[in-house]
Amino acid sequence: MREARTTGSLVWRLAMHWRAAVDRAVAPFDLTHAQYVLLATLYGLSLAHDRPSQRELAEATGLEPAYVSRLARSLEAHNLIERTEAPADTRAVEVKLTPRGEAVVVQAIAAVRDLHDHLLEPIGGTRSRENRQFRRTLSALLREPSEGEPN
């Protein structure tokens, strides 16, 4: 018997499909989806000259702090990020991209952007009115402020 297509089941299936697609897109860079999310978020924050703590990265990504810590250790072991004690709070760990990490994440971001263009074709692509509405709907469901940027 086919499962009823409830909103929850559709969201779940879409999330699993999206995650697997991103995993495949970032595999050539030796990254997982979660590692990509952490690096891409760190890259975005670094453009604003921020050097976030692991806790701030957890808040920005929606990942659990303990998981961010494990991901950060793995990314540090692969020379993609550096972790240092925060000068203002010795209990906090600040994170920054290494030059190698920046080169890898810039390429991975381009690959994921291409993937998003492909995945969002059924609703007109990343720059469509439908995608902007979809993003507003997802933000509302997540109870987060809606962003105006496509992608």
Number of C-alpha atoms within 10 A of each C-alpha: 3 4 6 9 10 9 9 10 12 12 12 12 13 12 12 12 13 16 15 13 17 23 19 16 21 22 14 11 14 12 20 19 18 17 19 23 20 24 29 21 16 26 21 12 16 16 9 8 9 14 19 19 19 23 19 18 25 19 13 15 18 12 15 12 16 12 13 22 16 11 18 22 15 14 20 18 11 12 14 20 21 17 18 12 13 15 10 7 9 10 9 17 19 21 24 23 23 15 11 12 20 19 12 20 25 13 13 23 18 13 16 19 16 13 16 17 15 13 16 16 13 10 14 14 18 20 15 15 13 15 19 20 14 13 18 17 13 13 14 12 9 10 9 10 9 15 10 10 9 13 15
